[in-house]
Amino acid sequence: MLSAPVDVPDGIGFNRIVVRNAVCFSMIALGFAACATGADVTPRGQDGGRRDAAGPTSDAETGVCDPPCGPSEACSAGSCVPAAADFDDDGIEASLDCDDDDPAIASSAERDCEGTCGPGLQRCEDGAWGACSAPTSCDCVPGSAPRTIPCARCGTQRQVCVDGSWTNDGDCMGAGECSPGDVDTGGGCGNCGTQRRTCSDACTWSAFACEGEGVCAPGTTSSESQSCACGSQTRSRTCASSCTWGDYGAWGACTGGECTPGATEMQQQACGNCSLGRQTRTRTCSSGCAWGAWSAWSTCSGGGACAPGATRACAAPAGHPSYTDPCGEERCRADCSWSTCQPRVATTSGGCLYDNPSNTTYAGGDNYRSCSLGGGGTGRQYCLPPVYGCVWSDMCAP
């Protein structure tokens, strides 16, 4: 069995024969004949693939399938295939393609064939190979004028009478660029498309055209809108690498009114000592897409401990909760925090604390400072109680 193109040497009465699915040839000059049939691809089934015709009379040369294909199938090159399939992606359905495994062979291709009296051409006509154009007249009379017959790509073959038989004289002459119906593909183009050109009946290539394009360019987006309670909302989709649109995303927020129903808005402001605190208020969007009234400001939280310049009694020392220095006070600093215990009377005016800070008994009235005695030596001056102004005494006691 032959499964590939067969080359037959020129000069023995016919040209090279190239048959894709089946090759039949006769070698008149050699005195024998041979015929081989077969397919160069693995048959597939109705799930989208090819399969062999069931009967032994399947004929790939003529496209006949016996027994006939099913109602949803078509006969292509002797095999039953899905009717709308296009296995070689040449844009021609399998039912109209004489070889749906070869993108160069479409619905109007041609190929070489061999008749009993020499070579000829076969044309594909809507999925089936037509009759071979080889001459049917083999014999000639010595001295007959040369004749010409068609050959590949719109060419002509000259034949002369040799020993009573027509014999090719030289090669096929005047061949064009291609065979009618041939398909040629180039690179990608447009939105996932492919450049494709076809061979005309005059055996010339048409200009490339971009075919099979998708609906969008990868990465581009499109959107759509719909009305909603307060105006409109939109959603978008993105073009995939296959040049097809992806699914739309979720609808966006409804816009057009002041706000979206049910939405809330909050404001905050500084408050408290040194504006270190915060208080907030909120409002809610109504079903009519309008903001409602603001709520009352919340309680201030996080302000400073005191207002700058404020005073208070000195804090009681640890372990002596009932005692506080009657001549002292705590003052609020600029950062709204309390100072330590200080004399109520300015020290520049002789003010002092009644209690000695270094004495942990907190007996009161024991705060003193050193002074010079009139007769020599060192004495003490005590801090006078509030009734005497909380200042240092002017007496220096021994």
Secondary structure, DSSP 8 states (H G I E B T S, - for coil): ---S-B---TTSSS--B--SSEEEEEETTTTEEEEEE--SS----TTTS-EE-SSTT-BTTTTB-SS---TTEEEETTEEEETT--TT-SSS-GGG-S-TT-TT--TT-EEEEEETTEEEEEEEETTEE------S--B--TT---EEEEETTTEEEEEEEETTEEEE-SS-BS--SS-TT-EEEEEEETTTEEEEEEB-TTS-B---EEES--SS-TT-EEEEEEEETTEEEEEEEEB-TTS-B---------BSSSS-TT-EEEEEEEESGGG-EEEEEEEEB-TTS-B---------BS--SS-TT-EEE----TT-TT---TTEEEEB-TTS-B---EESS-GGGTB--SS-TT-TT--SS--EEEEE-TTSSEEEEEB--GGGTSBB-S--B-
